[in-house]
């Protein structure tokens, strides 16, 4: 169903804080033409938390129309249970191919409660769902198995970084025919996932989402190609020269995982506006540093010989 670079586009806003559907379409089309293997719209990088259902519906519909069946389109859903069901139904009605079910906000429930949450959301739609394990949603091995066995659940995206636990979950799910066995999908969902891609691949999790693909697809593609072909020298060169400096800058301010990405898309020439509160846009000095990091990353590609199609 999914392979290669997974593209999580930003959601553009106009100067009067409306959704900019034209620039959203341009942003998504550029990503698909660059080689994305799937589009995950209105998710974390797309500020799902800041969209009402009407806005969400217009974003998903625009993504589906723009992609035109070239790759799968998954849409975010999450938050309070009634709203999560509403977003899930809206995604299906808008033509999405699947859901990324994100954690409920604020409250932290026990494993049994999380399983019940997933069960009720996926029951509201016929779309296949990938469940995002992060923040307030953390599964142990028995509850992960229970979720994986639910009809309609096709994958688990991990944003916890707990490789010990995830390794045990991967082994248990892949050994269980009722959970889909080896057909069940696992994703590295850590922020700037390239930094942890080697570690996740070590436990059999090859798929990952790339925020960098939003604004530097040539760098993201060069890294992915090097990673999958065993070109360790290029992997290390891009980690040291681009991804690690980007992460250092990202960690300066909470929410920069989205704010920096959106700013970098603007630097590339597409006016996607700023982020909605409670996130904040980068300070001028951080914006200048971001511009240098991206330029230094692109300079590393000359010896790599990777160019966009």
C-alpha positions as CSV (number, residue, x, y, z in Angstrom):
1,X,0.0,0.0,0.0
2,X,2.8,2.5,0.9
3,X,6.5,2.7,0.1
4,X,9.2,5.2,-0.3
5,X,9.1,8.7,1.1
6,X,5.9,9.5,3.0
7,X,5.0,13.2,2.4
8,X,3.3,15.1,5.2
9,X,2.4,18.5,3.6
10,X,1.9,21.7,5.6
11,X,-1.5,23.4,5.5
12,X,-1.2,26.9,4.0
13,X,-3.0,29.9,5.5
14,X,-3.7,33.2,3.9
15,X,-3.0,36.6,5.5
16,X,-6.6,36.6,6.9
17,X,-6.1,33.1,8.4
18,X,-8.2,31.2,5.8
19,X,-7.1,27.9,4.2
20,X,-5.1,28.7,1.0
21,X,-6.4,25.8,-1.2
22,X,-4.5,26.9,-4.3
23,X,-1.1,26.9,-2.6
24,X,-2.0,23.7,-0.8
25,X,-2.7,22.1,-4.2
26,X,0.6,23.4,-5.6
27,X,2.5,22.2,-2.5
28,X,1.0,18.7,-2.8
29,X,1.4,18.4,-6.5
30,X,5.1,19.4,-6.3
31,X,5.7,16.7,-3.6
32,X,4.0,14.0,-5.6
33,X,5.9,14.9,-8.8
34,X,9.1,14.9,-6.8
35,X,8.5,11.2,-5.9
36,X,6.4,10.9,-2.7
37,X,5.2,7.4,-2.1
38,X,2.1,8.6,-0.2
39,X,0.5,11.8,1.0
40,X,-0.6,12.2,4.7
41,X,-2.6,15.4,4.7
42,X,-4.0,17.4,7.7
43,X,-1.8,15.4,10.1
44,X,0.9,16.7,12.5
45,X,2.9,18.8,10.1
46,X,-0.4,19.9,8.5
47,X,-1.6,21.3,11.9
48,X,-4.6,18.9,12.3
49,X,-4.9,20.2,15.8
50,X,-5.7,23.7,14.4
51,X,-8.4,22.8,11.8
52,X,-12.1,22.7,12.3
53,X,-14.1,20.0,10.5
54,X,-15.1,22.3,7.6
55,X,-11.5,23.3,7.0
56,X,-10.3,19.7,7.4
57,X,-12.8,18.6,4.8
58,X,-11.7,21.2,2.3
59,X,-8.0,20.3,2.8
60,X,-8.6,16.5,2.4
61,X,-10.8,17.0,-0.7
62,X,-8.2,19.3,-2.3
63,X,-5.5,16.7,-1.6
64,X,-7.5,13.9,-3.1
65,X,-8.3,16.0,-6.2
66,X,-4.7,17.1,-6.6
67,X,-3.1,13.7,-6.2
68,X,-5.6,12.2,-8.6
69,X,-4.9,8.6,-7.7
70,X,-1.2,8.8,-8.3
71,X,-0.3,7.7,-4.7
72,X,-2.5,6.9,-1.6
73,X,-3.9,9.9,0.4
74,X,-4.2,9.4,4.1
75,X,-5.9,12.0,6.4
76,X,-5.5,12.7,10.0
77,X,-8.1,12.1,12.7
78,X,-8.0,12.3,16.4
79,X,-8.8,14.4,19.5
80,X,-12.0,13.9,21.5
81,X,-13.8,10.7,20.5
82,X,-16.9,12.3,19.0
83,X,-14.7,14.6,16.9
84,X,-12.3,11.8,15.9
85,X,-15.3,9.9,14.5
86,X,-16.5,13.0,12.7
87,X,-13.1,13.7,11.1
88,X,-12.9,10.0,10.1
89,X,-16.2,10.1,8.3
90,X,-15.3,13.5,6.7
91,X,-12.1,12.0,5.4
92,X,-13.9,9.0,3.9
93,X,-16.6,11.3,2.3
94,X,-13.8,13.5,0.8
95,X,-12.2,10.5,-0.9
96,X,-9.2,9.7,1.3
97,X,-7.6,6.3,1.0
98,X,-6.9,5.9,4.7
99,X,-6.6,7.5,8.1
100,X,-3.7,8.3,10.4
101,X,-5.4,8.1,13.9
102,X,-3.6,10.4,16.2
103,X,-3.7,10.4,20.0
104,X,-6.5,11.9,22.0
105,X,-5.4,15.2,23.5
106,X,-4.6,16.1,27.1
107,X,-5.9,13.0,28.8
108,X,-3.8,9.9,29.2
109,X,-5.9,6.7,29.4
110,X,-4.9,3.1,30.2
111,X,-4.2,0.6,27.5
112,X,-7.7,-0.8,27.6
113,X,-9.1,2.7,27.1
114,X,-6.8,3.4,24.2
115,X,-7.9,0.2,22.5
116,X,-11.6,1.1,23.0
117,X,-10.8,4.6,21.5
118,X,-9.3,3.1,18.4
119,X,-12.1,0.5,18.1
120,X,-14.8,3.2,18.1
121,X,-13.1,5.5,15.6
122,X,-12.3,2.8,13.1
123,X,-15.9,1.5,13.4
124,X,-17.1,4.9,12.2
125,X,-15.6,4.4,8.7
126,X,-14.5,1.8,6.2
127,X,-11.1,3.4,5.7
128,X,-8.0,1.5,6.7
129,X,-6.3,3.2,9.6
130,X,-2.7,3.6,10.8
131,X,-2.6,4.2,14.5
132,X,-0.1,6.8,15.8
133,X,1.6,5.8,19.0
134,X,2.9,9.0,20.6
135,X,2.3,11.4,23.5
136,X,-0.9,10.3,25.3
137,X,-1.3,7.1,23.3
138,X,1.2,4.4,24.2
139,X,0.5,0.7,23.9
140,X,2.1,-2.2,25.5
141,X,2.6,-5.5,23.7
142,X,-0.9,-7.0,24.5
143,X,-2.8,-3.8,23.7
144,X,-0.8,-3.3,20.5
145,X,-1.7,-6.8,19.4
146,X,-5.3,-6.1,20.2
147,X,-5.3,-3.0,18.1
148,X,-3.5,-4.7,15.3
149,X,-6.2,-7.4,15.2
150,X,-9.0,-4.8,14.8
151,X,-10.7,-4.9,11.4
152,X,-9.5,-1.8,9.5
153,X,-6.3,-1.2,11.4
154,X,-3.4,-1.8,8.9
155,X,-0.4,-0.2,10.7
156,X,1.2,1.4,13.7
157,X,3.3,4.6,13.5
158,X,5.7,5.0,16.4
159,X,6.6,8.4,17.8
160,X,7.8,7.3,21.2
161,X,11.4,6.3,20.3
162,X,11.1,3.4,22.7
163,X,12.9,0.8,20.5
164,X,13.0,-1.9,23.2
165,X,9.2,-1.9,23.4
166,X,8.6,-1.4,19.7
167,X,10.9,-4.3,18.9
168,X,8.7,-6.5,21.0
169,X,5.5,-5.2,19.5
170,X,6.9,-5.7,15.9
171,X,7.9,-9.3,16.7
172,X,4.6,-10.1,18.3
173,X,2.4,-8.6,15.6
174,X,4.4,-10.1,12.7
175,X,4.1,-13.6,14.4
176,X,0.4,-13.3,14.8
177,X,-1.7,-14.1,11.7
178,X,-4.8,-12.5,13.3
179,X,-2.9,-9.2,13.3
180,X,-1.9,-9.4,9.7
181,X,1.5,-10.9,10.2
182,X,4.1,-9.4,8.0
183,X,1.6,-7.4,6.0
184,X,1.0,-5.2,9.0
185,X,2.7,-1.8,8.4
186,X,5.1,-0.2,10.9
187,X,6.3,3.4,10.6
188,X,9.0,5.5,12.2
189,X,7.1,8.6,13.2
190,X,9.7,10.4,15.2
191,X,10.2,14.1,14.4
192,X,12.9,14.4,11.7
193,X,12.7,10.7,11.3
194,X,15.9,10.4,9.2
195,X,17.9,10.9,12.4
196,X,16.6,7.6,13.8
197,X,16.0,5.8,10.6
198,X,19.1,3.6,11.0
199,X,18.0,2.5,14.5
200,X,14.4,1.8,13.4
201,X,15.6,-0.2,10.4
202,X,17.6,-2.3,12.8
203,X,14.3,-3.7,14.3
204,X,12.6,-4.1,10.9
205,X,10.8,-0.8,10.6
206,X,11.7,0.7,7.2
207,X,8.9,3.2,6.5
208,X,9.2,6.7,7.9
209,X,7.6,10.1,7.4
210,X,9.9,12.9,6.2
211,X,9.2,16.5,7.3
212,X,12.3,17.6,5.3
213,X,10.6,16.4,2.1
214,X,8.2,19.3,2.5
215,X,10.9,21.9,1.8
216,X,14.0,20.0,0.7
217,X,12.8,17.0,-1.3
218,X,16.1,16.6,-3.0
219,X,17.9,16.1,0.3
220,X,15.2,13.8,1.6
221,X,15.3,11.7,-1.5
222,X,19.1,11.6,-1.5
223,X,19.1,10.3,2.1
224,X,16.4,7.8,1.4
225,X,18.2,6.4,-1.6
226,X,21.5,6.2,0.3
227,X,19.7,4.5,3.3
228,X,18.0,1.9,1.2
229,X,21.1,1.1,-1.0
230,X,23.5,0.8,1.9
231,X,25.4,4.0,1.0
232,X,26.6,4.6,4.5
233,X,29.0,7.4,3.7
234,X,26.2,9.5,2.1
235,X,23.9,8.7,5.0
236,X,26.5,10.0,7.5
237,X,27.3,13.0,5.4
238,X,23.7,14.1,5.2
239,X,23.1,13.4,8.9
240,X,26.1,15.4,10.0
241,X,25.7,18.3,7.5
242,X,22.0,18.7,7.4
243,X,19.7,16.6,9.6
244,X,21.6,17.0,12.9
245,X,21.9,20.8,12.6
246,X,18.2,21.0,11.7
247,X,17.3,18.9,14.8
248,X,19.5,21.1,17.0
249,X,17.6,24.2,15.8
250,X,14.3,22.4,16.0
251,X,14.8,21.6,19.7
252,X,15.3,25.3,20.6
253,X,11.6,26.0,20.8
254,X,8.6,23.7,21.4
255,X,6.5,23.4,18.2
256,X,9.4,24.2,15.9
257,X,9.0,20.7,14.4
258,X,6.1,22.4,12.5
259,X,7.1,26.1,12.6
260,X,10.5,25.5,11.0
261,X,9.1,23.2,8.3
262,X,6.5,25.8,7.3
263,X,9.1,28.6,7.3
264,X,11.4,26.5,5.1
265,X,8.6,26.0,2.6
266,X,8.2,29.7,2.5
267,X,11.9,30.2,1.9
268,X,11.6,27.8,-1.0
269,X,9.2,30.2,-2.6
270,X,5.7,29.1,-1.8
271,X,3.7,31.4,0.5
272,X,2.1,29.0,3.0
273,X,1.7,31.6,5.7
274,X,2.6,31.1,9.3
275,X,1.4,28.6,12.0
276,X,-1.7,29.0,14.1
277,X,-1.4,29.4,17.9
278,X,-0.3,27.9,20.2
279,X,2.6,27.2,17.8
280,X,4.9,30.1,16.9
281,X,6.9,31.0,13.8
282,X,10.7,31.1,14.0
283,X,12.4,34.1,15.4
284,X,14.5,36.1,12.8
285,X,17.8,34.7,14.0
286,X,16.4,31.1,13.8
287,X,15.0,31.8,10.4
288,X,18.5,32.9,9.2
289,X,20.0,29.8,10.7
290,X,17.4,27.6,9.0
291,X,18.2,29.2,5.6
292,X,22.0,28.4,6.2
293,X,21.2,24.9,7.2
294,X,19.1,24.2,4.1
295,X,21.8,25.8,1.8
296,X,24.5,23.7,3.4
297,X,22.4,20.6,3.0
298,X,21.8,21.2,-0.7
299,X,25.5,21.8,-1.2
300,X,26.2,18.3,0.0
301,X,24.2,16.9,-2.9
302,X,26.7,17.8,-5.6
303,X,28.9,14.8,-5.0
304,X,25.8,12.7,-4.5
305,X,24.4,13.4,-7.9
306,X,20.8,13.4,-6.9
307,X,18.4,15.7,-8.7
308,X,14.6,16.1,-8.7
309,X,12.7,14.6,-11.7
